[in-house]
Amino acid sequence: MKTSDFYYDLPQELIAQHPVEPRDSSRLMVMDRKTGALEHRIFRDVIDYLNPGDCLIVNDSRVLPARIFGVKEGGDSVNEFLLLTQKEQKVWECLTKPGKRAKVGSRFVFGEGLMTGEVIEVLEDGNRIVRFECEDEFFPVLDRIGQMPLPPYITEKLEDKERYQTVYSRELGSAAAPTAGLHFTNELLDRIRAKGVKIGYVTLHVGLGTFRPVKVDDVTNHVMHSEHYCLPEATADLINETHAHGGRVISVGTTSCRTLESCPVEDGRILPSDGWTQIFIYPGYQFKVIDGLITNFHLPESTLIMLVSAFAGFDNVMNAYKVAVAERYRFFSFGDAMAIL
């Protein structure tokens, strides 16, 4: 299967530049996974497609305001630093622009002196290892000086940083939001629970690799980036109980899906797990855990549209995207949603 098979033509104006208000007023395309039949609803109507005894699995990772700007000591040049992976308490792997000014030993000042950073290593891929110093706790300072690392296709300024967080986010560590969850409000979640649908939590810290294009012609030659995940025992128990009683496990987002499908399964039961995953899901993959998927509309030729195609069928998904363009759905992170059941 070729990467080009997953291309579709998307008018620029359909790329959502800002979130809708309220969160659950976005549009929802509902797909019957078996037949490919489509319905057009509003996101809050998702409750109509959930049954008592089902469970939703959500990713509670919280996005770091990971984009910071530093002035090089002894000069006035400004570098952009994007924090990617925490290596030690105040040591991070970073993407820097421009990279040529961030040599080993170079020091930068952030937030008018609230934080400093020194480049201590340059990696083979050009990323930098940076040791940061600040008088106060690191994350509160980062929250004061950092900006949300919005995807490159969003060019408008985000006024409220919380709109790039899910309402249930709690575990700091992502470089991008698990965007399928952005549609939920606390009120909608309460209504879902009241219907008898339980909600379980996993954590997968989303890396910037989620935005990297697939650069190989043959899909099977693509190498996925690595991301840290955690499936706690309580969530594993919920999933196993749901399946044992005939309920459906519905993943909210591709990140929750990748987490669940990365965990070990023995005798049909998923086991708690904590580790790193490079799982790449594309058509032909046999799903072990999930029975439904709530997701956004993804970039052409991306690993995410490949994952959705693996779950719902290539022809069904490519047809759904064609319909979504024709119906003027909003695409990508702040866009509309699909429920595949």
N, C-alpha and C positions, 0 to 999 in steps of 0.2 A: 504494500500500500504506500502510495506516494504522498508526501507532504502537500503537494499541490491539489490533491483530491479534496482537501479540507478548506480550500479557498472559496470565499463568497464575496460578492461586490457589495460594499457598505458605503452609502453616501455619508460624507463627513458630518453633515448636520444631524445625523442620528446618534452620534457619540455624545452621551449625556455629560454635560459640563458641571452640573450641580444636582444635589439630591432633591427629591420632591418632598413636600410637606403635606400632611404628616407622612411618616415613613411608610406606613402600610397602604398608602394611596397610589403606589406605583401599579402598573399594569402587570397582569399575570397570565401567561400562556400555559394552559394545562394540556399535557400530552398523555394519551393512553399509550403506555409503553408497548403493548402488544400489537395494537392496530395502527399507531401513529396518528390517530384522530386528535384534532385540536379544538380547544375551547378558549375563549377570550374572556377573562375576568379581571377583577381588581385584587391586589395581593391579599387584603384582609379576608377575601373569600376562600383562601386556602384552607380555612377551618372546615369548610363544607366537604373537603376531600380527605379529611383525616377521620379515622374511626376510633372509638374507644378501644383501648388495648394496644394501639400503635404507640411508637415512641419516636420523638425527634432527637437527633443527635447534632449538637451544635458545637462549634469551635469557639472557646472562650478566650482565645488569644487577644491581647490588646496591642494596638499599634503604637510603637514608639514615635515620638516627634523627632525622627532620626536624621533630619536634614539640618545641619548647622553650618554656619559660615565663620571662618577664622581668618584673622589678619596675621600674616607672617611676621614674626618678631624681627625687628630691625628694618622693616619695610612697610609698604602700604598695600601690597597685593593681597587680594582676597581669594581664598580657596573654599570650595564647597566640599563638605565631608558628609557622606551618607553612611551611617552606622549600620553594619550588616549582621555581624555575629559577635557576641560577647565571648572573649577568650579567657579573661580573668575579671576581677572585680571592676577595674577601670581600664581594662585593655580590650580594644575592639578591632575587628577587621573592618576596614572602611573602603568605600569607593571615593576617590578624590578627583576633583576637577578644578583646575588643570593638574594633571599628575606630575608634570615635570618639575613643579615647584615644591612638591612634597617628597623630598629626598630624605634618606636616613639621617637623623639628627636635626632635621628642620623642626622648629617649634612655632606654634600658632596660638593666638589668643582669641577666645570666643566670648561673646556676650559682654564686651567691654570689661573683660577681666574676671568674669564669674568662673571661667574655666580655661585651662591651658591644655595643650596637647603636643606630644612629641612623636614623630614618626620613628619607630624602632626597627621596622623591617619592611622590605618591599617584596611582595610575593610574585610568583612566576606569571600570574594572570594580570599583574599590575595593581592589584589591590594593596592597600597599606595596612600594617599593624600599628595602631596608635595607642600610646599610653596617655590617658587623660588625668588631670589633677584639678581638684576643686576643694574649697574649704568645707562646703556643706555636702550633704548626701548627693550622690551622682544623679539619680533619676529626678528628684525635684528640680535640680539645676537644669537638667536636660529639658524638662517640661517648660521651664521659663524661657529658654533660649532657642529651642528647636522648633522646626516646622514639620508638618505632616508630609511624608514622602509620597505625594500623590503620583499616580502613574503619568507618564509623559504625554498621554493623549488628553489629559485634563489640563487645560491652559488657564482656566479662570480660578481666581483666588477663593479659597475656602474660608468663609468668615468664622464658622464655628468648628473647632477641631473635633468636637464630640460627634459630629455628623459623619466622620470617617472612622467611627468606632461602633460596634454593635452595642445594644443596650445591656448585654450580659457579659461584655468583655471584662476580664479581671487579671489575666496572666500576661504581664508585659513581655514583649519579645519579638513582635512581628514588624517587618519592614513594609508590609502592605496589609490592607484589611481583608478578612474573609468576607467578601462583599455580599454573598447570598444572605447573610444574616442581617444586613443593614435594613432590610424591609420590616423586621419585627419591631413592634412596640411592646412595652411591658403589659399594656392592656390586652393586646392580642394574645400574648403568651399566657396571661391569666385565663382568658376565654378557652384557649386550647387545653390547658390543664383541667379546667372545669368540665370539659367534654370527656375526660378520661384518657387523655393522651399525655404520657409522661415525657419529660425532657431530661436528657442526659448530656454530660459535658465531656468533651475531649479538648486537648490542646495541641495545635500544630502551629508553630511559629513560621509564618509565611515569609519566605525569602524573596529577594528581588528576581531570582531566577524565574519566578512565575510570569514575568513580563518578557523574558528573553525569547526571541523567535527561534523556531526550529530551523536550523541552517543546513540540514542534510536532506537530500532528495528522498531517500528511503526512510520511512518513519522508524523502522526497527533499528536504525543506526544512531538514533538520538540518545544522548546520555543526559538523564535528569540531574538537576541540582539536588543537594541534600538538605533536608529540613528536620528539625527536632520535633518529636511528638510525644504525647503521653496519653494513654488510655487508663484511667484509674479503675480500681476494682469495682467501685459502685456502678460505673457505667457499663463495665463488662457484665456485671450481674443483671443490670436492667435489660441489656440486649438479649442475653440468654433467656431471661424470663419472658420477654416479649415474644421471642420465637417459639418458646415452649408452649405458649398459650395461643399461638396462631396469629399474633399481631405482626405488623410490619415495622421494620427498622428503616426510618426515612432520614437520610443524610441531608443536613442543611449545608450545602456548599461542597465544592470539590475538595477542599482541604479536609473537612470531616470525613469525606469518602476515602481519601487517600490514607488518612489515619487508620480507619477501620480495616481497610483492605491490606494494610501493612502489618496488622497484628496477627500473632499465631492463632490458629484455629485447630482444636483437637476434638474429635468426635462431635463435630458440629457446634462446639462451644468456643466462643472467642475468649481469649485469655488476656488479663491485664498486661500492659506492655509500656515500656519507656525506652526510647532510643531515637535513632536517626533513620529516615527513610529516603530512598531514591526511587520509589516505585513509579513506574511509567505505565499508565493504563491507556490502551488503544484498542481498536476493534479486534476481537478475538479473545480478549481477556474474559475469564470466567469469574464472575463476582462471587465472593464467599459470604458476605455479610449483609449488604444493603438491599432493600426492596423498593426504595423510592429515592428520588433525588430532587432537591430544590436548589436551583442554581440561576445565575445570571446568563446573559448572552455574551459569548466570549469572542476574542480576536480570531480572525481568519488564520488558519494554519497553525494555531496554538495547541499546546499539549492539552489545554482544558477542553477545547471543542473535540479533541480526539477522545478524551475520557468520556464526555457526554455521549459521543457516538458509540463508544463501546457499550454503554449502559442501555441506550434507547434504540440502537440500530443506526447505521450510517445513513441510509436513505431517509429514515424518519427525521433525523436531526437536520440534515441538509435541507429537506423540504420545510421544516419548521423555521429555519433561519430565512429561507426565501419568503415565507409568509410573513415573518416578523418585519422584514424590510418593507414589504408591500403594505403592511398595516401600520407602518411608522412607529414601531416600538423603539424605545430608547435603549442604547447598547452600552455594555461594559460596566465599570465599577459603580457608577451612580445611576445605572439604567434599570430597566424592567427585569422581570424574573420569569423563570419557567418552573413548573412543577411536573415531574415525570413520574407517573405512578402506574 
